Amino acid sequence: MKIIIHGGFFSESDQSHEVKVAKQNSLKNIAEKAYRYLETHSAVDAVAYAVSLLEDDELYNAGIGSQIQSDGIIRMSAALMDGETQKMSGVINIQDVKNPIFVAKELMKEDDRVLGGNGAKIYANQNGFENFSTEIPQRRKEYEAKLKNGGKGTVGCVAIDENGKLAVATSTGGKGFEIPGRISDSATVAGNYANEFCAVSCTGVGEDIVSNATAAKIVTRVTDGMNLKEAFDKTFAELKIIDGFAGAIAIDKDANIYHQDSYPTMVFASFDGTQFEIFG
C-alpha cells in the first residue's frame, strides 16, 4: 500500500516562511491520515478521503480555499477514477458544496457520472449535501485586490491498496479571476486518469494539461510497456513544446511512485507506512 498527494504549486505558498511550514505540516499530516484510512479501505475510498482533507484546509486551492472567479463567485471541480473498473465520475463548476470530491464519489453509482453547473448542485442537494459557504477572507482579499495566483492550483491523490487496486482523485477551485464557466483539467481524463496499470493526478495550468492530455498519455504509455520514468519523460517533453506548466504524481501496478513537474515547484507528500517523502 502506498499513497501520494499533491497540493498545487509553490507559488501558492511562498508568501511567507510560516505558510510554507504550515503547508509542509499539513501535507505530512494528511498523507499519514490517508494512509491509515487506506489500511482498512479501498483505494477509491482512500483517495476521496485524502482529497476531502485537502479540500477542508484553506491552504489549498480546493474546497474551502477555492479561488474566486471574475464575477465574484466560487465554482469548483473534482473527479474520481477507479483503476479497476475504469469508471470516472466528477463535478464541474459546482457551487456551495464543502467537498466536491464526495459529490463526485456519489456519482460513481450513476449512469450519468459527470455533471456540471446547476445540475451538479441540484444532484448534490438531492443526495444530502448541504449548502456550504466555501469562501474564506483571504480569497476575497485577493479577489478585491485582483491578485492572481497564476492558475496553478489543484489538489490530488493517488493510491494503491492492499489488493493492488489503483485509484485517483483530483479537486480544484479554479485559477482565480477566470471567465465564468471556464473548465479546468481536473474533471477530465487529461488531469485525472487511472486503469489497472497506473494512476495519475495533475496540477498546473489546466489549459496546458488538457492540450497535452497529460494524465491519459502517461497512463497509456505505462499500459503499453513503458516504465513510469519513460512515460513521464516523453509526456513532459511534449508538454515543453507548448511551454506547458504542469506537475503530476503517479503510482503504477507494482507500487512504484513517481512525480515530475515542468517547473520545480510542485508541493507533494507520499507515505508507504514507514517513510515520508515531502517537497514544498
Phi, psi and omega in degrees: 000135176213157179214143175222138179233155172229156183232032179091207185248158183308329184301338178280343188234011184266017182289329180201158177298322181299319180292320178300313180297319179299320181289320176301313180296320179296314180300316180297316181297314181292320179299317180290317178301316181294322178295316178299324176293321179298332181300334182236010182223168178285165177300321180299312179298319186290320181292323177295318179297313181300315180294326177296324177294322176293322177295332182276356181252119185291354176293338188251154180272073178192156178055233185290343179264013187297146175290162181254134180282173190296341178264010177086009183248142175269128175229132187238156177225148180203153179211158182222138177222132179266116183295331181287310182271344186058028173272134176239140177224152182191169174234144182234127177056044176277148182241153168058038175234131184295316184233087178304330181296328178287330173293317177301319180295320178298325181290345181302334182275351185269160171285324177263100195257355176233116182240150181233157170054227184296327178298322177294320180292318178299316179299318179299315179296319181294337182252022170087011176272110185285154175301141182211129178283116183268359186277139173244153185304322182298320179293323177294320178298318178297319180295312183294329178271357181056044176266127181257150176261006175087003177072035187245020189253122176202155171238156180197168180211140172234139181216153169235130185265183185294343178264007179078015180273138182255150175205160181217147174219145183216143181213146181211153172258015179086186182263350180088129176067016179285168174298130179306131181099352178302138182251129180272184178278344194300326180257029176235166179287350175287330184250350188205105186209145180206149166216198184286348183260332188195154175221139186221136170237137183247160171216159181135209178276115187304320181297323178292318181295319178293315180301327182267352184050046196302303184297315181297322178296313181299313181297317180298319181292322175294319178301324182276001172120350176288152170278173185300316181298315179297317181295318178295313183301315181293318182292319179285335172295321177290326177295323181297329180301325180259014182054043184284148179248111183200159170221158181211149173238151184206156167224139177257180187295340178265013177069022172282136179254142177212153176210152179199152175217160181280341172225137190283066185221004179292140177254133183204166173213141174232156181209136181242017180103336179228329188234133175262148163232126184226135171230134180115000000 
